Amino acid sequence: MTAFFQSLGMSYDWAWLVATVCGILLIALPLMLGVAMIIYADRKIWAAMALRRGPNVVGPWGLLQSFADGLKVMLQETIIPSASNKGLFLIAPIVTFTVALMAWAVIPFNSGAILADINVGLLYVLAISSLGVYGVVIAGWSSNSKYPFFSAMRASAQMISYEVSIGFILICVVLWAGSFNLNDIVQGQKGHVFGILNGYVFNPLLFPMWVLFLISGMAETARAPFDLTEAESELVAGYQTEYSSMAFALYWLGEYANVLLMCALNAVLFWGGYLPPVDWAPLYYVPGVVWLLLKILFFFFVFSWVKATVPRFRYDQLMRLGWKIFLPMSLLFVVLVSGYLMLTRYAV
């Protein structure tokens, strides 16, 4: 894209700047539209599983309900508690929303269609996603209210606990792919099993890691049944209890952007990303971004399905699952995967 703008007579510096801004907008704007639509889809899936109708009034089939809700919160008054730390109180939702968007910079939408094709893309995603806890903790502390503060403490413990397991799961993928670059990881899944199937998920050593990653992703994004940070029975609405208007909406948008990111990472790391499920030439005529979008939508349906059907965990169960089951299992599979590769791929 930089070369295109240079061909219009721009200098390299200006061409790079304009190309980068255009690339950011090409990701951020469709993502924001997608978030609005998946909120609608989420509500429709819950309604169908509870034998209800869901949104069906605003626009055809209720498609404009999310936009009506967004307009409503924009027109509401922003209320700042008098005893809060006002600066941090306003910065917290901005941090959460911004961090949720930044991780998409290294997601490959097709071969070569990636905003920042860096060699340490997976480390970048892990680092950026870890920053999300700051927006939650700052919100809970700056509200100067006990329920948001309790929720922030829960959220920090929960997110840190499952990030440890996610880190070891990603080590297994990196060991097998031999790269931290997400595009290389996707290309490494081409014809991975019998030269036919695209995806590490079909590998017996990596399939359990995908199951752990899927569940850990739900816990990392505080989705049900792991939404202990917003448990209405004891924490009202959690860390965002004192927020209103667009500040509340930013948390809502950031949460769904993180859910979409986890769905995209499931597709990219284990299900072949923009590759078709089967390494068959006619399937490659379908654009890679379409395959990636279909996989993201499938995983989002799984997230919604679980939220609509699985009861909420107790907090002690949540912590036990992370520290006593997922962490030992992920450590064990790091040993198994590395041992297998040493015996086969790197054997002298």
N, C-alpha and C positions, 0 to 999 in steps of 0.2 A: 504493500500500500504506500510505503514511503516513496518508492520509485515512481508510482503513478503521480503523486503530487509534485515530485521533482520534474516530471515531464510537463507539468503545467507552468514551469518557470520559477518555482519556489527554490530557495536554497535548501541544503540538506537539513539544517537545523529546524527550519520552519516546516519542512515537509514531514520530518519525523514527529514533530509536536502535533501537527494536524492529524497525521495518521494514527498516532497514539490516542488522541482524544476521540477520533471516530471509532477506533476499536473498542474503547471503553463504553461509548454510547451504544455500539452494536451489541454489547453484552448486557449492560445495565438496563436499558430500556425494555428489551424483550423479557428480561428477568423480572422486572417490576410488573409487567403485564401478566407474566406467567404466575407470579405470586398471587395476584388478584384472582386469576382463574382457578388456581388450585385451592384457594380458600373456598371458592364456590364448590369445586369438586369434592373437597373434604366434607363439607356440610351435606352434600347430596349423598355421598357414600354412607355417612353416619345415618342419615334419614332412611335410606333404603334398607339398611340392616336393622333399623328399629321400626320398620314398617310405617314410616312417616313420609311426608312429601318434600320437606326441605325448602330452600328458597324457590319461590315460583311466582312472585308478584312483580318485581321490578324488572322490566325488560322481558323479552321472549324467554320462556322457561326459567325466568329468574336470573338470567345471565349477567344482568347489570347490578345485582345486589351488592357485590363487593365494592363497586364504584360508588354506589349510593352510600354505603357505610363509610367509605373514605371521605366523601364530600361532607358527611355529617360530622366526622371528627375534626375535619379542617375548620368547620364553622363554630366548633365549640370553644369555650374559654379555657385557656391553659391555667390551671390552678396550681400554685406553688405553695406548699405548706410553710407557714410562717417560721417554724422552728427548724426547717431543713437547711442544709448547706446548698444555697441556691445555684452556685456555679457548677458544682459536681452533679447536682440534681438534674440540670439541663444537659450536661455533657454526656451523662451515662447512656441515654437512649441513642445518641448520635454515635457513640463508640460501638454499641452493639450492632447498629444498622450498617455502619461503614465497614466493620470487620467482616460482617456476613457477605458483603459484596466483594471485598478484596480477594478472597480465596478463589473466586471464579477466574482470576487472571491467568491461571496456569492450567485450566481444564481444557483438554483438546477436544474441539467439536468436530474436527475432521483432520485428515492428514495435512498438516501445515496450517490449519485454521485454529490458531491459538494466539492469545494476546502476548504472552510472555513465555517463550519456549526455553525455559532455563533448565540447567542440568540438575538442579536440586528442587524441582517442582514439588515433589512429595514432602520434602522437609518444609518448604514454604507453606503448604497447606496445613501441615501439623502445627507449625508455629502460629499461623494466623488464626486457626480455629481455637488455639489455646488462649488467645487474647480475648475471646468472647466472654470469658468468665469475669473480666474486669468490669464490663458494662453492667453485669448483674450485681456484683459485689458493691460497686460504687453506688448503684441505685438503692440497694438495701441499706447501706450505711448512711447515705446523704439524706434519705427520707426522714431520719430521726424518729422512726416508728418501730415498735418491737416486732410486728409481724413481717414487714419487709426485711428487717434485719435477720430474723430467724431463717427466712427463705433464702437470703443471700448466703448464709452460712451453709445451708443445705446444698445450694447450687454449687458452691465452690468445692465442697467435699465430693459431690456427685460427679462433677465434670472432671476433676483431677483424677478421681479413682478410675474412671473409664478411659481417660486419655492414656493411662499407663498401659492398659490392655491393648488399646488401639495401636500404640507405638510398637509393641512386640508383634502384633498381627501384620503391621506394615513392613516390619523387618523381614518376615517370611516372604512377602511379595517381592521386596527389593532383592533378597538373596536369589530368588528364582529368576527374576528379570535381569539382574545384574546392572540395574540403573535406577537412579532416583527421578529420571525424566519421565513424566507421565505419558508422553507420546511414545517413548521407547517401550514403556510397560505395556501399552496397548498393542504395539506392533509385535511384541514378544508373545502375545496370546494368539497370534494367527496360526491356525492349524496346530494348536498346542496338543490336542489329544488325537492320536492316530492320523495326524495330518488332515483332519476333517473338521473338528470342532474348535471354534474360536472362544477361548476363555479359560482362565485359571481355575474357575469354579468346577470344571470337570476333572481336575486333578485330585486324586484321593487325599493327598497331603495338604492341599489348600482349600478343599471344600469345607472342612470344619472351621477354618479360619474365616471363611466368608460368613458362616452362620454366626460366629462370635462377633464379626465386624458389623453385621446387620443389627444385632441386638445392642451392641455397644453404641452404634449410631443413634438408636432410639433413646438410649440413656443419655448420651452426650447432648442431644438436642432437647432433652426433658420432655419427650413425647410419652403419652400413655403407653404402657402402664408404669412409666418411670417419671411421671409428672409430679414428683413430690415437692418440687419448688413452688407449685401453684395449687397444692391440695386445699380445695375450698373448705373442707371440714375443719381444718385447724389453722390455715394461713390466709384465709379470705382469698385474695388473688395473688399472693406471694409478693415477690420483690417489686412488682409494678402496681401494688395496691394504691399508692398515693398519686399515680400518674393519670393524666387526662388528656384529651385532645390529641394533637399530633405526636406528643411524646409517647403516649400509650400506643399509637398506631405504629411508630417506629419499632417498638419492641415486637409488635405483632408481625410486621413485615420482616424484621430480622430473624424471627423464629422460623418463619416459613422459608426464607431464603436459605437458612442453615439446613432445614429439612431437605430442600431441593439439592443442596450441595452434597449431603450424605447420600442421597439417591444417585447423584452423578458419580460419586466416588465408588459406590457399589458397582455401578456399570463399568467404570473405567478400570478399576483395579482387578475385578474378578470376572466380569461378563463381556469382555472384549471391547468396551467403549463404543467407538463409532464403527466397529467391524460388525458384519452380520453374524448371526449365531453359528452358521455353517460356512466353511471355506469353499463356497461354490460360486464360480465366476458370475452367473447371472444375478446373484444377490448383490454384487458390488455395483450394479447399475443404480441401485437405490442410494441416494446421497448418505454419507456417513452420519451427518447431523440428524437425519430422520431415524436411523437405528439408535443413536444415543438418546434422542427424545423419547422414543418408544420404551426404551429400558428405564429411563427416569420415571416415566409415567407408571410403568408396572411397579416399580419399587415404591412410588408414592401411594399406589393403591394398597400395597402390603402394609405400609405405615398406617394408613387410615383403617384398614381392616383390623389390625391389631388394636388400635385405639378404640374401635367400636365394640370389640368383643372380649378383650382381656381385662380383668379387674386390676385396680391399682395395687402395686406392691406396698408392703410396709417398708419403712426406711431401713430397718435392720436387715430385711431381706434383700433390699437393693445393694447395700454395702457388702453383704455376704456374697452375693452373686459376683460382684466386681472383684473382690479381693481374694476370696477363697475358691472360686471356680474359674473365672475368666483369666485371671493373672497366672495361676499355675498352668492352665491349659495352653495359653499363648506361649509361655516360657518353654513348655515341653515341645511344642511344635517348632519353635525356633531351633531347638536341638535336633529334632527329627529332620527338618528340612535341610539344615546346614550339614548334618551328617550324611544324608542321602546324596546331596550335591558333591560332597567331598569324595564319596565312594564311586560316584558315576561320572559326573562332569569333569571333576578336577583330579581324578585318579591318575597317578603317575605310572 
